[in-house]
């Protein structure tokens, strides 16, 4: 049973968390580019990409914002998610899988 969960983690959960990690980076960089005036939000392609990234990141960031509100224009919830994903992917989930009995 443990081998099954290790395989699921290695081939499904870990890559999915990695993709989510890079989506958050894209979301942050795109928001910086929009604030800096480099990318125009009136562009339909930019608007659709930002809307997609926002729709997959906001459900995770919203509960964190209840405990840690944004400081001005600095949103710390995204930073907390960026720190939590590698911890879960590389340490917590494999340790929990190793606790499963044979």
NORPEHU-V492132 format. One record per residue. N is the residue number from 1. RES is the residue in one letter. PHI is phi in radians with two decimals (* if undefined). PSI is psi in whole degrees, 0 to 359 (NA if undefined). BURIAL is I if it has 16 or more other ideal C-beta (glycine too) atoms within 10 Angstrom, else O. Layout:
n = [N & N]
res = [RES & RES]
phi = [PHI & PHI]
psi = [PSI & PSI]
burial = [BURIAL & BURIAL]
This chain:
n = [1 & 2 & 3 & 4 & 5 & 6 & 7 & 8 & 9 & 10 & 11 & 12 & 13 & 14 & 15 & 16 & 17 & 18 & 19 & 20 & 21 & 22 & 23 & 24 & 25 & 26 & 27 & 28 & 29 & 30 & 31 & 32 & 33 & 34 & 35 & 36 & 37 & 38 & 39 & 40 & 41 & 42 & 43 & 44 & 45 & 46 & 47 & 48 & 49 & 50 & 51 & 52 & 53 & 54 & 55 & 56 & 57 & 58 & 59 & 60 & 61 & 62 & 63 & 64 & 65 & 66 & 67 & 68 & 69 & 70 & 71 & 72 & 73 & 74 & 75 & 76 & 77 & 78 & 79 & 80 & 81 & 82 & 83 & 84 & 85 & 86 & 87 & 88 & 89 & 90 & 91 & 92 & 93 & 94 & 95 & 96 & 97 & 98 & 99 & 100 & 101 & 102]
res = [X & X & X & X & X & X & X & X & X & X & X & X & X & X & X & X & X & X & X & X & X & X & X & X & X & X & X & X & X & X & X & X & X & X & X & X & X & X & X & X & X & X & X & X & X & X & X & X & X & X & X & X & X & X & X & X & X & X & X & X & X & X & X & X & X & X & X & X & X & X & X & X & X & X & X & X & X & X & X & X & X & X & X & X & X & X & X & X & X & X & X & X & X & X & X & X & X & X & X & X & X & X]
phi = [* & -1.09 & -1.11 & -1.10 & -1.18 & -1.13 & -1.17 & -1.07 & -1.15 & -1.22 & -1.82 & -2.24 & -1.22 & -1.09 & -1.12 & -1.14 & -1.16 & -1.17 & -1.10 & -1.09 & -1.03 & -1.27 & -1.12 & -1.15 & -1.06 & -1.08 & -1.08 & -1.16 & -1.13 & -1.13 & -1.18 & -1.12 & -1.15 & -1.26 & -1.16 & -1.32 & 1.39 & -1.39 & -1.98 & -1.62 & -1.24 & -1.30 & -1.20 & -1.12 & -1.19 & -1.11 & -1.11 & -1.25 & -1.14 & -1.15 & -1.12 & -1.13 & -1.09 & -1.14 & -1.23 & -1.67 & -1.72 & -1.06 & -1.09 & -1.52 & -1.37 & -1.05 & -1.14 & -1.23 & -1.17 & -1.17 & -1.61 & -2.20 & -1.23 & -1.08 & -1.73 & 1.19 & -1.72 & -1.65 & -1.74 & -1.39 & -1.11 & -1.17 & -1.12 & -1.13 & -1.13 & -1.12 & -1.44 & -1.35 & -1.05 & -1.11 & -1.10 & -1.14 & -1.16 & -1.75 & -2.19 & -1.17 & -1.14 & -1.07 & -1.17 & -1.16 & -1.15 & -1.20 & -1.39 & -1.21 & -1.22 & -0.94]
psi = [321 & 321 & 324 & 313 & 325 & 321 & 318 & 319 & 315 & 325 & 347 & 303 & 313 & 313 & 325 & 318 & 326 & 317 & 318 & 321 & 314 & 331 & 322 & 319 & 316 & 319 & 315 & 314 & 318 & 322 & 323 & 319 & 326 & 320 & 322 & 353 & 12 & 322 & 134 & 128 & 344 & 347 & 124 & 329 & 314 & 318 & 320 & 321 & 315 & 321 & 319 & 311 & 320 & 323 & 335 & 344 & 323 & 322 & 334 & 324 & 331 & 313 & 330 & 326 & 340 & 326 & 325 & 94 & 157 & 144 & 93 & 241 & 4 & 117 & 107 & 345 & 324 & 321 & 320 & 320 & 318 & 330 & 331 & 323 & 309 & 326 & 314 & 313 & 319 & 341 & 302 & 310 & 314 & 324 & 321 & 323 & 322 & 342 & 347 & 131 & 160 & NA]
burial = [O & O & O & O & I & O & O & O & I & O & O & O & I & I & O & O & I & O & O & O & O & O & O & I & O & O & I & I & O & I & I & O & O & I & O & O & O & O & I & O & O & O & O & O & O & O & O & O & O & I & O & O & I & O & O & O & I & O & O & I & I & O & O & I & O & O & O & O & O & O & O & O & O & O & I & O & I & I & O & I & I & O & O & O & I & O & O & O & I & O & O & O & I & I & O & O & I & O & O & O & O & O]
